[in-house]
Amino acid sequence: MVDSQYFLPNDIGISALDCTEAFRLLSPREKLYAHYLSRSAWYGGLAVLLQTSPESASIFVLLQRLFRKQPAAQLESMATAAGLSPEEYQAFLVYAAGLYANMGNYKSFGDTKFIPNLPQEKLKALVWQSQAFQDSPSEMEALWDSCSTLLFSLEDQQKQLGLGDKGVTTYFSGNCCLEDAELAQKFLDSKNLSAYNTRLFKNKSEGKASYEVRLASAVQKGENCAVEGEGETRCGRYDFEDCVFTVSRGDYAYLMKKVSENLEKAKDHAANENQKRMLEEYAQSFTFGSIEAHKEGSRFWIKDKGPIVESYIGFIESYRDPFGSRGEFEGFVAVVNKAMSERFAKLVSSAEVLLPELPWPKDFEKDRFLLPDFTSLDVLTFAGSGIPAGINIPNYDDIRQSEGFKNVSLGNVLAVAYATQKDKLTFLDEEDKDMYIKWKGPSFEVQVGLHELLGHGSGKLFVQDEKGTFNFEQDNVRNPETGEQITTWYKGNETWDSKFSTISCSYEECRAECVGLYLCLNKHVLSIFGHEDEDAEEVVYINWLNMVRAGLLGLEFFTPESKSWRQAHMQARFVILRVLLEAGEGLVTLKESIGKDGRPDALITLDRSKVHTVGKAAIERFLCKLQVIKSTADVEGGRALYEGYSAVSDTGSHNFLHLRETVLLRKEARKMFVQANTRVKGESVELVEYEGSAAGLIRSFTERFADDAEEVEAHLLELNKRDASCWC
């Protein structure tokens, strides 16, 4: 029996992202701008297949060829002829939809592999019956042979993403381990090179360990060949610590070329000079592999206040790099929801009043809070491995600290992603369930706003630059935890990600979640979102209850065999649960039980009368510790604190390993989203929408690359083949 966590259930929730009205209200020029930005994002998003696993790109092409020849409804008769039951064919459609939605065969939320819930020989029989196979038998057989083993394999190392023997990754060649990642980071820091748009490949050269740092770029010229307008890519060969490092270009070259071409087309329809300059710099970045150009584009993006069509694109989030430094490609295009954005604008205008409320001394806060844009958006396009509820970008520490950032809340995602049915609500008391369903949406909206703006947007990093200058008063600032002088800080090119590496993503999400919990207790914050008196208290209660329940649900994303976490946000929520349980005084109660169905169950409760006292005090203490450690670059202290609370064991007051089995038994699969396409017709752009089903999601992808499908697929297979030997 295969563990059900490696299948996607046939009844998984699949919803269409509605952006009809938002798109209709755009001007013809804005529609063209949104269209070409979307095309750029979708082409770039294909790089995620190559960033996820050795087999993802081949599986993607196999599915595209099957469904381009025969839509899901037509292929069903072939499935019947091949001996598949209706349930097995639905399982195949769900698998295909899952691969498209996650841009690979590992879940974007949790990094666990998923395989088709039908026998391998039946899927092979379906492929052989298909029209695609009848038209090109040798090509389809070769494609099947290239990916079918890994498509179904659940060997221990292949069950999850990870580095070395802990899992699968294509950010590093298969012979790399944690020590190689650490050495490469030291090399990159020494050259002032960002890891965001790189991958690392290791081999031997003249008896020495040799590493290739490959930059994502359309240009593929030789390592020592200067390119006009190259920017700061620093290509070349370097000796470093008795090893050889070569910095080269050309990763995902075809895809980066398509990204840049469509950004250039979008530029013709830009609304202002900031947008034009932004797109020019982005195109430069993807053409030559320059993070400096992307940072420059991000500066213009920050200056582009309140655009009707909002977007961002690049190698952004480092959650899925096992080392925590390399960014996964994503690109989004969205339309501003003006009514909801007004609330966020009020929150922004209150930020300078709310920041001093946070529980750390003013020396640990930024010298000046740069008022950002904070808008609610209806997503038109979100290309990548998954769609978040909110975003705070750019992720470049130097820009965030001194020049600013933007926040976005994705309104049409929130509207469907977090809708909950009562009979699927686990681990809550019956009295809490109705209240939870009523207030989950409003409370989560408050939490997302605080998390993104004042969570990720707060806090100072203590830095000594390359000239020896400090950005804080070294002789006067004291550590509030110890009362002693500050003895550690960031030096030169060190960043939060490079210093805290493997814990950086989850630690920062935990800090932002704690800010949300802490500030949602503020009546002024709640009134900004329209919540007063009893309603405000319900929002607070459900926000805190949702957090501790999420901490319990987070156990799904812990792997006992490797003692590792596979999802940054869920690890953060588990840590918060541990902190609030530790607070005692009956604030949070967690008990194991037997459900009405006779299977193991659990119940988590929160004493609402103690949230403002016991709860607030616990989060206040913990949040101050988190910020002080982050500000002072205290990696050793940070690891001890965070890894301590992240530990999942069968000892202590709660048997979390046993509770994990209960969570897995009762888990609900994460929803998938069907996104629209845009198509230029004459001088206008039309929106093409699809039904919220597995078949609708599949069709959206086969039509997404309809004009150049064969070319795209051929290049994907070529890019995949280029590095095939590196993963063994």
N, C-alpha and C positions, 0 to 999 in steps of 0.2 A: 504493500500500500504506500502510495506517495502522499506525503504530508499535504493537506489541502492548502497550506499557505503558499504553495508553489503553483497553484492554479488560480485563474480568475473565474469567479462563479458565473454561471449562465444568467443569473438575475442581477448582475452588477448594474448599478445606476449609471445611466448614460444620458446626459442632458445637452440640449443645444444651447449655445451661448447667444442670447438674443441681443442683437445690436441694430435691428431694423430701423427703429425710429432715430437713433443716434446717427446712423449713416445717411438717412433720408434728409436730415437737416443740414448736411454739409453742402457747401457750394461746389460747383463742378471742378474748380481748381483744387479745393481741399480733398475732393474724392480722388483726383489723380495723384495728389501728394500721398494720400493714404494707400492707394493701390501700389505705387512703386516701392514705398517703404515696406509694405506687406510682402511684395515679391522678394525684396532683399532679405527680409527676415526668414521667409520660408526656405530659400536656398541655403542660407547660413545654418538654419536649424538642422539640415541634413548632416552637418558635421557632428552633431550629437550622436548619431549612429556610430561614427568612427571613434568617438570619445567614450562609448559605453562598453562594448565588448567586441571581441574579434569576429563574432558571427552576426551582429545586428544588421550591418549593411547588406549582407547577402540575403538574410531573411526578408528585409524590407523589399529588395528587388524581386525576390521570389513572389511575394504577395502582390506587389504592383503588377507584375506580369500576369498573374492569375486573374486579378480583378479588373485590369484594363481590358482584357479580352472578354470577360464575362462578369457582369455585376453580380452581387450576392444572390439575387433572386434567380438568375439564370444558372449560376453555378450549382444551385441546390439539386437540380436534377442529375448533374454529374456525381454529386455526393451520394445520392440515393443509389445510382448505378454502381458506385464504388463500395457500397455496403455500409455507409454511415447511417446511423439512426438520426432522427431529427435533433435529438439532444446533442449528439456528437457533432453535427454540423453547426449547431448554435455555439457549441464550445469552440469550434474552429473560428467562427466569426468573432467571438468575444476575444480570442487570443489575438487575431489580426488587429482588431480595434485597439487592444491593449498595447500592441507593439507600436502602432502609430501614435497613440496618445502619450506613450512614455519615450518615444523616439529610441527604442531599443527593447531588448528582452529582459531588462531589469527594472523594477518599479522605481519611478523617480522619487517617490516618497517611501523610503525604507531600503532601497538598494538591494532588494531580494529578487532573485531570478523567478520568472514565471514561464511555464511550459504549456503546450496545448493539452487540454483535458480529454484526450482521446488517444487510442493506440497509434504508435508511429507508423505501423504498416497500413492503417486505414488512411492516414493523412497522405502517405505516399501513393496509395491507390487513387485518392482524389486528384492529386497532382497529375498522375498518369492519364486520368480520364478527361482532364481539362482541355479546353480549346487551345490554351497557350502551349500545352505539351504537344497536341496534335500538329500545331503549326511549326514548332521548333523543338523537336524531341531531344536532339543532342544537347542543345543549350539548356533546356529545362532540367535534363538529367544531370548535367554538370553542375548546375546551380543547386539542385537538391543535394548532390553528393558533397558540395562544399560546405553546407551548413546543417544538414539533417542530424548529424550526430550531436553537435553542440546544442542544437535547437531543443533536444529532449534530455540532454545530459544533466544529471543532478549529483555529480560527484561533489564531495564536501567543499573543495575549493571553489567550485563553480556555483554554489548556492547563493553567494552574495558578492558584492563588489568589495575590493580590499587590495592591499599591497602584499606581495610575496605570497606566503602560504595562507594568508588570511582571506584571500578572495581573488577576484578578477579585476584587472584594470587595464585600460589602454592609454592611460596618461604616462605610464612607464612601461618599458619593455619587460618581458617576463622574468628576466634575470636580475631585476632591480629589487632591492630591499630598502628598509627604512634608512639604513646608513647611507645608501646611495642618494636617497632623497635629501637627506640632511647635508651631504657634501655638495650636491648640486645647488641647494639653497645658499650655501656659503659662497659658492662661485658666483651665482647670480647677484648676490648682495655686493660682492667685490667689484662687479662691473656695473652696478646700478641698473641691472636689468630686472624687469618684472617677470614673474613666472606665469602671469595670467593667460597669455596666448601661446604657451609652450607645451611640448611633451618631451620626455627624456628617454633616450635610447642608449643602452650600454653595450660595449663590445671590447675587444682587446686590440691594441695597436702597439707593435714593437715591445711586447711584453708588459705594457702598462695598461691599466684600466683606461678605457677611452669612452667618452660620453658625447652624444650628439644632443644639443639643445635645439629643437626644431621649432621655428616660429611659424605661426599660421599666416600665410601670405599668398597673394596671387603670383607674385614674382618668384621665380625659381632659379635665378642666376647663381653662378658659382660662389663659393664661400668668400673668396677674396675679391670678388668683382664689385667695384663701387657702382652704385645705382644712383642716378640723379634724383634728388628729392627723397632719398632713402629715409632720412630721419635717424633716430637713435637705435638702430637695430644691432649694431656692433657685431656684425657677422665676421667670422674668422676663427683661427685656431689659437688656443691658449694652453700653456702649461700651468697647472694649478695643483698644489699639494701632491706632487709625484703622479699626477694623472693628466690626461689630455682632454680638454673640452673643445668641441667645435660648435659654434653657433651658426646654424644654417637657416635658410628660408624654405618656403614651399609646402608647408603642411596644409592640407585641404585646398590646394592651389586652385583647382577648377571652381570649387564652391566660393572661395574668397573673391574670385574674378566676377562671378555672377552677383555676389553681394555688392561689390563696388560699382558694377555697371548699373544696377538698379538704384543705388544711392545717387548716382549722377543724374539719372532720369528724374528722380524725385526732386532734385535740386531745382529743376526747371519750374517746379510748381510750389516752391517754398514761399511762405508768407512774409518773410523778412530776412534781413541780412544775417541775423544770428543763426537762423535755420540753414541758410546757404553755407556759412562758414563751418557750422557743425558738420554738415554732410560732406563737405570737402575734406575735413580732417578725418572723419570716419573712413572715407574712401581711401585716403592716404594710409591709414592704419592697416586696413585689410589688404591693400595692395603690397605694402612693403613690410608688414609685420611689426609696425611701430606702436608700442603702447604709449609712447610720448605723444604721438599724433592723436591717439584715442583720448588721452587725457585732455589734450587741447580741445578736441571736439566736445568733450564733456563740459568744459568750461563755457563754451558757447551755449550748450544745452541748458546749463543752469541759468544763464542770462536770458534765455527765451521764456519769459514769464507768461503764464496763462495762455498757452497756445490752444487753439480749438482742437487740433490733432496733435496728440502727444505720442512720443515714441522714444525708445532707447534700444541700442543694439550693440552686441559685442560679446567678449568672453567675460562673463560677469560674476556669477556665483561660484564659489570654490567648495561647495558642500560635498561634491562627489569625487574630488581628488582626495585619495586616502591621506595625503600629506597636508591638504588644506590650503594650497597655494595657487593651483591652476584653475582657471575659470572655464565653466561650461558655456557653450555658445547659447545665447538667447536673443530674441528680438521681439519687441511688442509694438503694436500700433493701436491706439485707442482714442476715443472721442470723449471730451469732457462732459460730465454730468453737472450742469451749473448749479442746480438746487442743492445737491449733496455737497458740492465743493464749497458752498457758502459756509457750511458748518465747519469744515476743515480750515477755512480761512480764519474763522473766529478763533479756532484753537491755536493757529499760528500766531495770531496777534496777541494771544494770552501767554505765549511761550516764555517770554522774558519774566513774567510774573510767576509762572509755574516752576521754572528751572530752579530757583532758590529753595523751593519746597523739597527738592531731592536731598537725600540724607548723606551728602558728603560736603566737606568744606568748600568754600568758593574757589580756593586755589586749584581744586580738582575739576573745575568746570572751565569750559572754553572762555577765553578772554572776552570774546564777543560772539553772541549768537546771531548768525547770519540768517535772517528770516527767509525760509525757503518757500517755494511753491508747494502747496498741498492740495491735490485735486482728487476728486472721485471720477473714475473713468469707466466707460463701457468698452470692454475689449472687443476690437475687431479682429486682431491677429495676435496670437502669442505662440511663437515658434520656440521650441526647446523641449525639455523633458517633462515639464509640468507647469501648471499655472498657479501662482501664489495668490493670496488674498490682498496683499499689500507689498509695497516695495519702497526701500529707502536707498537711493543711489545718487552719485557714483560711489563705488567702494574704495576709491583711492584715498588713503588716510590723509595725505597732504592737502588734497583739494577739500575734503570734508572738514578738516580742522580750520582751514584759513579762508576758503573761498565759498563754501556752502554745499548744498545738496538739494534734492527734491524728494518729496514723498508722494506716492500715489496709492489710492485705495481702489481696488478693482470691483466696482459696484455690481456689474452683472455676473461676476464670478461669485461674489458673496451671496447674491440672491438665490443661486441654485446649489452652491457647494455645501452649504451648511444647513439646508432644510432637513429636518429630522422627523421620522415617523416614530410614534410612541412605542409601537411594538418592537422597534429595533434599538430602543434606548437601553443600554446596558448599565448595570452596576449602580443605579440610582434608586432611591426610595420612591414608591408610587406617588407620594405627595409632592415630590420634587419634579416629577416628569412633566406635568402639564405646565408648570411654571417655567421649566427649562425650555420647552418648545416655544412658549410665548416670548421669552426674553432672550433666547440664545442669539438671535440675529442682532437686536439692538445692543446687547452687551458686547458682542464680538466686534461690532462697528466701533465702539468706544475703545476697546482693547487694541484693535488694529491702528486706530489713530494715534493713541498714546505710544504704542510700541514703535511705530515707524518714526514719528516726529520727535518725541522726547526720549525715547529709548535709544534707538540708533543715532539720533541727532545730538545726544548729550555727551558730556564727559571730555576731559582733556587728556592728551598723551604728553608726558614729559619727555622732551627731546633735547639732545645736545647735537647740533648740526656739525657738518664736516669742518667748520671753522672753529669749533669748540664753544659756540655760543649756546646758552641754555634758554629755553622758552618759559622757564619758571625761576623763582628766586631760590636757588639751590641752598643758600645758607639759612633761609627763614622758613621754608615750607616744612611742615611736620607731618608724619604719618599718623592719622587720627587713631589707628588701631594700636600703635605702640608708643606714640608721643615722641618718637625719635626722628632724626633727620632722614631725608630721602637719600638712599644709597644706590638705587638702581633706576635706570631710565633707558630710553631708546637712543641709539647712537647712529649717526650718519644715515645710511640708507635702510636701516631696520624699520620694519612695519609691524603692525599688530599681527597680521597673518604670518609673516616670516618668523616672528619670535615665538608665537604661541602655537603655530602650525596645526597639529592634529586636534587640538581642543578649541582652536580660535573660533570656528563657526558656531558651535553649540554654546560655548561660554558667552559669546556676544548675544545670541538669541535669548539665552537665559537672563542676561542683564536687561535686555529690552522688555522681556515679558514681565520681569519684576517691576520695572518702571510703570508698565501698564497697570499692574495690580495695585501698586502704591498710589498712583495719582488718580485712579478711578474712584478713590475714597473722597476726592475733593469735590465739594458740591458745585463749585464754579464750573469744573470740567463737565459734570453731568448736565448742568443747565445749558451749556453750549450745544449739547446733543439733544436738547429738548426734554430732558428727564428731570422732574422735580418731585420732592416729597416722597410718598410711598413708592412711586414708580422708580425713582432714583435708587432707593434702597433695593428694589428687586433687581435692577441692573447690576448693582454691586454684588449682591448675593450670587446671582447666576454667573457673573464673570469669574468670581472666585471658585464657585462650585465647578464650573467648566474647566478651570485650570487644574484642580486636583483630580478630577475625573480623567482629564487628558494625561496627567502624570501616570495614572494607572494604565490607561490604554497604551502609553508609550512603551510598556514592557514588550509589546509585539516586536519592537524594533531593536531589541537587545539580542545578541547572539551569544549564548552561554559558552559554546565551544571555544570561541576566540576572546570571550569577555569584552566584546566590542559593541558599540552602538552604531546603527546604520542610518539614523536620521537625526539631524542636529536639533530641530525644534522639539521632537518628542523626548530626546534625552534631556533637554532643558526643562521640559515640563515635569519629567520624573524627578529631577533635582529639586524643583520647587515643591513637589509633593513631599519629598523627604524633609525639606526644611520646615514645612508646615506641620508635618507629623511630629518632628522633633520639638516643635514649640510646645506641645503638650496642652494641658489644661482642657482637654476635650474639644479643641478647635476642629480637628479633623479626626474622624474615626473610620478605620478600614478593617472590615471583618470578612473572613471567608464563610461561605454558606453553601447550601444545596438549593438549587433552583426548583421551580415548580415542575420542570421537566425531568427532575431527578439527577441532573448533571451538576458538576461543581459550578459555583457562582460566587459572587462577592458583592459587598455593599459598601459604598463610600458616602459618608455624610459630613456636612459642614455645619458647625454651630454658628448661625448668623449673628448671634448676640456677641460673639467674640472676635468677629472679623476686624472691627475698628480698634480693638485693643490688642489682644494676643496676636492676631494675624498681622496687623500693621507693624507691631514691634519686631516680629520675626523677620518680615521682609525688609524692614528698615535696616536692621543689623546686617543681614546677608547682602543687601544691595550695596551698602557702603563698602563692605569687604571686596565685593566684585569690582567696584570702580577703582578703589585704591590699588588693587593688584594690577588692573589694566593700565591705569595711569603710570605706574612705576615700573612697568615691564618686568614684574616679579614672576617670571615663568615658573620657578620652583614652587613658590607659594600658591600660584594659580593652579598648577597641576595637582598639588596635594589637596587643596580645597575641592576642586571640581571633580576630580576623579574619585575622591572620597565619597561625595554625595551621589556620584553616578554608579557606584558599586551595586550590583544586584546579587544578593546571596540568599541562602536558606537559613541564615542565623539572624539573631536579633529579634525585635518585637514583631516583625512581619517576615514571613517566608516569601520573598519576592520571586524567587525562582518557581515556587509552586503557583503563585498568583499568575505568573507569566503563562503557565499552561492553561489556566482558566481564561485569561484574556485571549489567547489564540483560539480557544474553543468557541468563543462567542464574538469574535471579531467581525466587523462589517467592512467589505471592500470599499476602497476609496472611489468616489465617482470619477467618471471620465467625461470630457467635454467635446462636443462637435462644434467646429468653427466654420464660419462661412468663408467663401472665396470671393474675390473681386475679379471682374473681367472688363476689359476695355472694349466698348462696342461703339464704333464710330468715334465721336468726340466726347462720349460720356462713359461713365463707369457704372456697371450694374453689380448689385450684390446677389450672390448665389448662395442660398441657404439650404440646409439639409435637415432631415428628421433626426431627433434625438434617439438614435439606436445604433447598434453595432454596424448595421448595413449603411446607415447614414454617415457614420464616422469614416468607414472604409471608402465610400464614394467620394467624400470630401477630399481625401488624399489622392485618389486616382485622377480626379479632375484638377487637382492643384498644380500638377506638372504636365498637363495634357499636351501643351504645345511642343515640349522638347523632352518628353518622357524617355525615349530611347537613349538620347544623348546623356541625360542626367544619370540614368541607370548604368550606362557603360562606364562613365567616369567614376561613379561610386564604387563599382566593382574593381576598377583599376586602382583607385586609392586604397581600397581594402587589401588588394593583392600585394601592393607595394610593401606592406609591413607585415604580411601574414607570418613570415618566419620569426618575427620578433616576439611573438607571444608564447612560443613553445618553452 
